[in-house]
Amino acid sequence: MRESYHDELAANTNDVVTMTALVRTAVERATAALIDADLAVAEEVISADSKLDALHDEIEQRSFNLLARQAPVAGELRTVVAVLRMCYELSRMGDLAVHVAETARHRYPDHAVPDPVAQQFTKMATIADKMIATAGQTLVDRDVEDAKKLASQDTAIDDIRAEQFRMLLSDTWQYGVEEAVDTALLGRYYERIADHAVAIGSRVIYIVTGEAPEGEDWPKAF
């Protein structure tokens, strides 16, 4: 019984890591659809989200079964609870990638964003990809130090977002209201993807130390 129990705990962790890989692909492909106005890629991202949803449901059900049948305590209980939250964070990141792809699809055959901000979204996607990869690896390695770095990495996306707002509010913005609205919403999607990666890092810290990280850079609700 205990061997099966630990196998299920390990399966939860492995499935979360698999979700991080799927999210990385979703964000990368959604960004490509956005920048290239590629309808086929946008549709691909939207369709692939069902895989993330299925994994989310599987982890959730397995976690509930573990809580009900095994009554885990201490570090194992922290792991089950934290993994439940992580799979939620990753599912939301996948949904945000879908929102990006849907924006590209809605504006097709036109580009949703003009060239100056397209370059910003490419940068944001690159930063987000690194953060998602780090979040997944910190769970595998139980690496508190790398998990802590995620909060500071998030500031790079916040800085780009602030730059976007300055451009949108500038008298030199010449691309129209629809483009401005799309840019503002898309910037929010990437910002939230990074925030969810930070939240995963906070839960890795919780698993290892038993304490939630504190400070304005970390999620308030745990």
C-alpha positions in Angstrom: 0.0 0.0 0.0 2.7 2.5 0.9 4.6 1.7 -2.3 1.5 2.5 -4.3 1.1 5.6 -2.3 4.6 6.9 -3.0 4.1 5.9 -6.7 1.1 8.2 -6.8 2.9 11.0 -5.2 5.7 10.7 -7.8 3.1 10.5 -10.6 1.7 13.8 -9.5 5.0 15.5 -9.6 5.9 13.9 -13.0 2.6 15.1 -14.4 3.1 18.6 -13.2 6.5 18.6 -14.9 4.8 17.3 -18.1 2.3 20.2 -17.8 5.2 22.7 -17.6 6.5 21.3 -20.9 3.1 21.6 -22.5 2.7 25.2 -21.3 6.1 26.2 -22.6 5.0 24.8 -26.0 1.7 26.6 -25.8 3.2 30.0 -25.0 5.9 29.6 -27.7 3.4 28.6 -30.4 0.8 31.2 -29.4 3.5 33.9 -29.6 4.5 32.6 -33.1 0.8 32.8 -34.1 0.6 36.3 -32.8 3.8 37.6 -34.4 3.3 35.8 -37.7 -0.5 36.1 -38.0 -0.5 32.3 -38.5 -4.0 31.0 -38.3 -3.0 27.3 -38.4 -0.7 27.6 -35.5 -3.3 29.6 -33.5 -5.8 26.8 -34.1 -3.2 24.3 -33.0 -2.7 26.0 -29.7 -6.4 26.3 -29.0 -7.0 22.6 -29.7 -4.0 21.4 -27.7 -5.3 23.0 -24.5 -7.5 19.9 -24.0 -4.3 17.9 -23.1 -3.5 20.4 -20.3 -7.1 20.2 -19.0 -7.0 16.4 -19.0 -3.7 16.4 -17.0 -5.1 19.0 -14.6 -8.2 16.8 -14.0 -6.0 13.7 -13.5 -3.7 15.3 -11.0 -6.7 16.8 -9.1 -8.5 13.5 -8.9 -5.3 11.6 -7.8 -4.6 14.2 -5.2 -8.1 14.0 -3.8 -7.8 10.2 -3.6 -4.5 10.5 -1.8 -6.0 12.9 0.7 -9.0 10.7 1.3 -7.4 7.3 1.4 -3.9 8.0 2.8 -4.3 11.0 5.0 -0.8 12.3 4.3 1.0 14.4 7.0 3.9 16.8 7.2 6.0 17.1 4.0 3.9 14.7 2.1 0.7 16.6 2.9 2.4 19.9 1.8 3.4 18.2 -1.5 -0.1 17.0 -2.3 -1.6 20.4 -1.5 1.1 22.4 -3.3 0.9 20.2 -6.4 -2.9 20.8 -6.5 -2.2 24.5 -6.6 0.6 24.1 -9.2 -1.6 22.2 -11.6 -4.2 25.0 -11.3 -1.5 27.6 -12.0 -0.3 25.7 -15.1 -3.9 25.2 -16.3 -4.4 29.0 -16.1 -1.2 29.6 -18.0 -2.4 27.3 -20.7 -5.7 29.3 -20.8 -3.8 32.5 -21.2 -1.8 31.1 -24.1 -5.1 30.2 -25.7 -6.2 33.8 -25.2 -3.1 35.0 -27.1 -3.9 32.5 -29.9 -7.5 33.5 -30.0 -6.5 37.2 -30.5 -4.2 36.2 -33.4 -7.1 34.2 -34.9 -9.6 37.0 -34.4 -7.4 39.5 -36.2 -6.3 37.1 -39.0 -5.3 37.8 -41.8 -4.1 41.0 -40.2 -1.4 41.1 -37.5 -3.0 41.8 -34.1 -0.1 44.0 -32.9 2.2 46.5 -34.8 5.9 45.8 -35.2 7.2 47.9 -32.2 5.1 46.0 -29.7 5.5 42.7 -31.5 9.2 42.8 -30.5 8.2 43.4 -26.9 5.9 40.3 -26.9 8.8 38.2 -28.3 10.9 39.3 -25.4 8.1 38.7 -22.9 7.6 35.2 -24.3 11.3 34.4 -24.0 11.4 35.5 -20.4 8.2 33.6 -19.6 9.5 30.4 -21.2 12.6 30.6 -19.0 10.5 31.2 -15.9 8.2 28.2 -16.7 11.2 26.0 -17.3 12.8 27.1 -14.0 9.5 26.6 -12.1 9.3 23.0 -13.3 12.9 22.2 -12.6 12.7 23.6 -9.1 10.0 21.2 -8.3 12.1 18.3 -9.6 15.2 19.4 -7.7 13.4 20.9 -4.6 15.6 23.9 -5.3 14.6 26.7 -3.0 17.3 29.2 -4.2 16.2 28.9 -7.9 12.6 29.1 -6.8 13.3 32.4 -5.0 14.9 33.9 -8.2 11.6 33.6 -10.0 10.2 36.7 -8.2 13.0 38.9 -9.4 12.8 37.5 -13.0 9.2 38.6 -13.1 10.2 42.2 -12.8 11.6 42.1 -16.4 8.2 41.4 -17.8 6.7 44.1 -15.5 9.2 46.6 -16.9 8.3 45.7 -20.5 4.6 46.1 -19.6 5.2 49.5 -18.2 7.1 50.5 -21.4 4.1 49.3 -23.4 1.7 51.6 -21.5 4.0 54.5 -22.1 3.9 53.8 -25.8 0.1 53.4 -25.8 -0.4 56.7 -24.0 2.1 58.6 -26.0 1.1 61.2 -28.6 3.2 59.2 -31.1 1.0 56.1 -31.0 -0.3 55.9 -34.6 -1.8 52.4 -34.9 -5.4 52.8 -33.8 -7.7 52.0 -30.9 -8.2 48.2 -31.7 -4.4 47.7 -31.8 -4.1 49.6 -28.5 -6.7 47.5 -26.8 -5.2 44.2 -28.1 -1.7 45.3 -27.0 -3.0 46.2 -23.5 -4.9 42.8 -23.1 -2.0 40.8 -24.5 0.4 42.4 -22.2 -1.8 41.5 -19.3 -1.9 37.8 -20.5 1.9 37.6 -20.6 2.2 39.4 -17.2 -0.2 36.8 -15.7 1.7 33.9 -17.2 4.8 35.1 -15.4 2.9 35.7 -12.2 1.7 32.1 -12.2 5.3 30.9 -12.7 6.2 32.9 -9.6 3.3 31.3 -7.7 4.7 27.8 -8.6 8.1 28.8 -7.2 6.4 30.0 -4.0 4.8 26.6 -3.6 8.1 24.8 -4.1 9.5 26.9 -1.3 6.5 25.9 0.8 7.0 22.2 0.1 10.7 22.3 1.1 10.6 24.7 4.1 7.0 24.4 5.3 6.7 28.2 5.1 5.2 30.5 2.4 7.6 33.2 1.2 6.7 36.7 2.3 7.0 40.0 0.6 5.3 42.1 -2.1 6.8 40.0 -4.9 5.1 36.8 -3.8 1.4 35.8 -4.0 -0.7 37.1 -1.1 -3.1 34.1 -1.1 -1.7 30.7 -0.5 
